[in-house]
Amino acid sequence: MTDVAEARYELVISVDARRSGEYDDIDKTHMREQIYRVLETAFAHARITRDSLHMEDRGDGVLVSVSGQVPVTRLIGLWMVEVHEKLRDENRALRVPLGLRVGMHVGPVRHDSRGIAGRAVDLACRLADSSVARQLLDAEQADLVLVVSRSLYEDVVSGGGKFIEPAHYSSARLKLKEGEVTAWLHLPGRPAPAIPVDGPQPAAGTQAPGTGGRTEGSGADSDAGTENGEDAEDAEDTDTEDTGTDDRGDSGGTRYRVQGDMSQHTHNTYQQPVHIGRTVGDTGRRKG
């Protein structure tokens, strides 16, 4: 009998199908067959033997743990390339292409007679199921999105390697069931993706560690602060904007610096000069 108290340090891979609930029963059977063809073909081409893998069916996806004897770089690099190529090949014949979300994390995994368990398993599944992964796959009309944990990115991806390009990953803060985590997202065959906006903007001066400020709540870079919490007022003077005139139509060379908390504004049309957030220094308004 397996000793469930003995954890193995393994790579966990969670694979989920996009919009699986929209498939009818017949199409869902075909979708499941396609997922297994894609994954098993990729494992074979990446020279990863079946005895190195534990695979569990999840209905609309597959949960995999890979023995520590297999280099993690081979899974993130060559295997992901093979998954992407096989998936694209399969999708050419489909009216509705299959989309896959893949979450990866390395950590202690416990095996028993029914499968695998542990926080590493939970995190890999949460990454693949995150709202940002779902939105990014749809927004970019991509076949595949890979989401790796922060530790996996820092320990493996950031060092590069064959078929591994760290510059093609973008970081985000993901709001998971257990709390917020930093993760890195990648669309195979494409440059670093722009993280989609999801929910309210984060407070000024905050950003994901090691990122340009992309978060699940922001989806955009921010110059309002730094990873070390430096005050926004240390920003360079390039944040100023010359409006050219004041509200009386005079050419006043009015200059504003926008910092701190900023109002949310989208597709608005302003007929007069508008102040957003805080200003620093003289606004340049002349007295009558």
matplotlib code that plots the C-alpha trace (Angstrom):
import matplotlib.pyplot as plt

x = [0.0, 1.2, 2.4, 0.3, 2.4, 5.4, 5.2, 7.0, 8.3, 6.7, 5.5, 1.7, -0.1, -3.8, -5.5, -9.0, -11.0, -12.5, -16.2, -16.7, -20.3, -21.3, -20.6, -23.5, -23.0, -21.8, -19.5, -18.1, -17.1, -15.2, -13.7, -12.4, -10.9, -9.1, -7.6, -6.1, -4.8, -3.1, -1.5, -0.4, 1.1, 3.0, 4.3, 5.5, 7.2, 8.9, 10.1, 8.3, 7.3, 3.9, 5.5, 6.8, 3.2, 0.2, -3.0, -6.5, -9.5, -11.4, -14.3, -13.5, -9.8, -6.9, -4.8, -1.2, 1.8, 5.2, 8.0, 10.9, 13.2, 11.9, 13.4, 10.9, 12.4, 11.4, 7.7, 7.7, 9.7, 9.5, 6.3, 4.4, 5.6, 4.3, 1.0, 0.5, 1.4, -0.8, -3.7, -3.4, -3.3, -6.5, -8.3, -7.9, -10.7, -13.0, -15.8, -15.4, -11.7, -10.7, -9.1, -7.0, -5.9, -2.8, -1.7, 1.7, 3.3, 6.0, 5.6, 5.0, 2.4, 0.9, -0.3, -2.9, -5.0, -7.5, -5.1, -3.1, -3.5, -1.7, -1.4, 0.7, -2.2, -4.7, -2.6, -2.0, -5.8, -6.6, -4.1, -5.7, -9.2, -8.4, -10.6, -7.6, -6.6, -10.1, -10.3, -6.9, -7.7, -10.9, -9.5, -6.6, -8.6, -5.8, -5.7, -3.7, -2.7, -0.1, -0.2, 2.8, 3.3, 5.6, 8.1, 8.1, 8.7, 11.5, 13.2, 12.9, 11.3, 13.4, 16.6, 15.4, 16.4, 15.4, 11.9, 11.7, 11.5, 11.0, 10.4, 7.2, 5.6, 3.5, 2.8, -0.5, -2.0, -4.7, -7.5, -7.9, -10.1, -7.2, -6.2, -4.1, -1.0, 1.4, 1.5, 3.0, 1.0, 2.2, 0.6, 2.8, 4.1, 3.3, 5.0, 4.2, 0.4, -1.4, -3.2, -6.9, -8.7, -10.9, -12.6, -11.6, -8.2, -5.7, -4.7, -2.0, 1.6, 1.0, 2.0, 2.8, 6.3, 8.7, 6.2, 5.4, 2.3, 0.0, -2.6, -5.8, -7.4, -5.5, -4.2, -1.9, 1.4, 1.5, 4.1, 2.4, 4.8, 7.5, 7.9, 9.7, 6.8, 8.6, 6.4, 4.8, 6.2, 9.6, 8.4, 10.1, 8.8, 7.7, 4.3, 3.4, 1.0, 0.8, -2.9, -2.1, -5.0, -7.0, -10.8, -11.1, -9.4, -6.1, -2.8, -1.6, 0.7, -1.1, 0.8, -0.6, 1.1, -1.3, -0.4, -1.9, -5.5, -6.9, -10.6, -11.8, -12.7, -13.4, -14.4, -15.3, -15.3, -14.1, -15.0, -12.9, -9.6, -10.3, -8.3, -7.9, -6.4, -3.8, -1.7, 1.8, 3.0, 1.4, -1.4, -0.3, -3.7, -3.3, -5.2, -7.6]
y = [0.0, 3.5, 5.6, 8.7, 10.5, 10.4, 13.3, 13.4, 16.6, 16.6, 18.9, 19.2, 20.0, 20.9, 21.0, 22.5, 22.9, 26.3, 26.7, 23.0, 23.5, 24.7, 21.3, 18.9, 15.2, 14.0, 16.9, 16.6, 13.0, 14.2, 17.1, 14.7, 12.4, 15.4, 16.5, 13.1, 12.9, 16.3, 15.5, 12.0, 12.9, 15.7, 13.4, 10.9, 13.6, 15.1, 11.6, 11.5, 7.9, 6.8, 5.3, 8.8, 10.2, 10.0, 11.1, 11.6, 12.3, 15.4, 15.3, 18.5, 18.2, 16.1, 16.3, 15.2, 14.8, 14.2, 12.3, 14.4, 12.4, 14.2, 17.7, 20.4, 22.4, 19.7, 20.1, 23.9, 24.0, 21.1, 19.6, 22.9, 23.4, 19.9, 20.5, 23.8, 22.4, 19.3, 21.4, 23.8, 20.8, 19.3, 22.7, 23.2, 20.8, 22.1, 24.7, 25.5, 25.2, 23.6, 26.0, 24.7, 26.4, 24.8, 25.5, 24.3, 24.3, 22.2, 21.0, 18.1, 15.7, 12.8, 9.7, 7.2, 4.5, 7.1, 9.8, 12.7, 15.5, 18.4, 22.2, 21.9, 20.1, 22.7, 25.6, 24.1, 23.6, 27.1, 28.7, 26.9, 27.9, 31.5, 34.2, 36.0, 32.7, 32.4, 36.1, 36.0, 32.9, 34.6, 38.1, 36.9, 34.2, 31.8, 28.0, 27.7, 29.7, 28.5, 29.8, 29.0, 29.7, 32.5, 29.9, 27.9, 31.1, 32.3, 28.9, 27.6, 29.9, 33.0, 31.1, 30.4, 27.3, 25.4, 26.6, 28.7, 32.4, 34.3, 37.6, 36.1, 35.8, 38.4, 38.5, 39.0, 39.0, 36.3, 36.3, 32.7, 30.9, 30.8, 34.4, 36.4, 35.0, 36.1, 34.0, 34.3, 33.8, 32.8, 32.3, 29.8, 31.3, 34.9, 37.7, 38.6, 39.1, 42.2, 41.1, 41.8, 44.1, 42.3, 44.2, 47.5, 49.1, 48.4, 51.1, 53.5, 52.5, 48.8, 46.2, 42.5, 41.6, 41.4, 42.9, 46.1, 46.5, 44.1, 42.6, 40.7, 44.0, 46.2, 44.5, 47.5, 48.9, 51.6, 54.2, 55.2, 53.1, 50.5, 47.0, 48.5, 50.8, 54.0, 57.1, 58.1, 61.6, 60.2, 59.6, 61.4, 64.7, 62.9, 62.5, 66.1, 67.1, 70.6, 71.4, 74.6, 76.7, 77.4, 77.3, 80.9, 80.0, 81.8, 80.3, 79.7, 76.7, 75.0, 71.9, 69.1, 66.1, 63.2, 61.0, 59.0, 57.7, 58.4, 58.5, 55.7, 57.3, 55.5, 56.9, 60.3, 63.5, 66.6, 70.1, 72.0, 71.2, 68.5, 67.7, 64.0, 63.0, 65.2, 68.0, 68.8, 72.5, 75.5, 74.8, 77.9, 79.7, 83.4, 85.8, 88.2]
z = [0.0, -0.8, 2.1, 1.8, 4.4, 2.0, -0.4, -3.7, -5.2, -8.7, -11.4, -11.4, -14.7, -14.7, -18.2, -18.7, -21.8, -22.7, -22.3, -21.8, -20.5, -24.0, -25.6, -26.0, -24.9, -28.3, -28.9, -25.3, -26.1, -29.1, -27.2, -24.5, -27.2, -28.7, -25.4, -24.8, -28.4, -28.0, -24.6, -25.3, -28.7, -27.0, -24.3, -26.9, -29.0, -25.9, -24.9, -21.6, -20.9, -19.5, -16.4, -15.5, -15.5, -13.3, -15.2, -13.8, -15.9, -14.8, -17.3, -19.1, -18.6, -17.2, -14.1, -14.4, -12.1, -13.6, -11.8, -10.5, -12.8, -15.8, -16.2, -15.7, -18.5, -20.9, -19.9, -20.0, -23.2, -25.6, -24.3, -24.5, -28.0, -29.0, -27.2, -29.1, -32.5, -32.1, -30.8, -33.8, -36.2, -34.6, -34.6, -38.3, -39.0, -36.3, -36.7, -33.0, -32.1, -28.8, -26.3, -23.4, -20.2, -18.6, -15.0, -13.7, -10.3, -8.7, -5.1, -2.7, -4.1, -2.1, -4.0, -2.8, -4.4, -5.7, -7.1, -5.9, -3.4, -1.8, -2.0, -5.1, -6.8, -5.6, -6.9, -10.3, -10.7, -9.5, -11.9, -14.9, -13.7, -12.9, -14.5, -16.0, -17.8, -19.1, -20.2, -21.9, -23.9, -25.2, -25.7, -27.7, -29.6, -28.8, -28.8, -25.6, -22.5, -20.0, -16.4, -14.2, -10.5, -9.3, -7.8, -11.1, -13.1, -10.8, -10.4, -14.0, -16.6, -15.8, -16.6, -20.1, -22.1, -25.2, -26.3, -23.1, -23.5, -20.2, -22.1, -23.6, -20.2, -18.4, -14.7, -13.0, -9.5, -9.5, -7.0, -6.0, -3.5, -1.0, -1.6, -4.1, -5.7, -8.4, -11.6, -15.0, -18.2, -21.7, -25.1, -27.0, -30.2, -29.3, -27.5, -23.8, -23.6, -22.3, -19.1, -19.4, -16.9, -14.4, -11.7, -9.8, -10.2, -7.4, -5.0, -6.3, -5.5, -5.5, -8.1, -8.4, -7.1, -10.0, -12.5, -14.3, -12.1, -14.0, -11.8, -12.2, -11.1, -13.4, -16.5, -17.2, -16.2, -13.6, -12.7, -9.5, -7.3, -7.2, -5.8, -2.8, -2.0, -3.1, -3.0, -6.3, -6.0, -6.8, -10.4, -13.2, -14.6, -17.8, -16.1, -16.7, -19.5, -21.1, -21.7, -23.7, -22.5, -19.3, -19.0, -20.4, -23.6, -22.7, -23.7, -20.2, -20.7, -17.9, -16.7, -14.6, -13.0, -12.4, -9.4, -6.7, -6.9, -10.3, -11.3, -13.6, -17.0, -20.2, -23.6, -22.0, -24.0, -22.2, -23.6, -21.0, -19.2, -16.7, -13.5, -12.6, -9.3, -7.5, -8.9, -7.8, -7.8, -9.4, -11.9, -13.9, -13.6, -14.0, -11.8, -13.6]

ax = plt.figure().add_subplot(projection="3d")
ax.plot(x, y, z, "-o")
ax.set_aspect("equal")
plt.show()
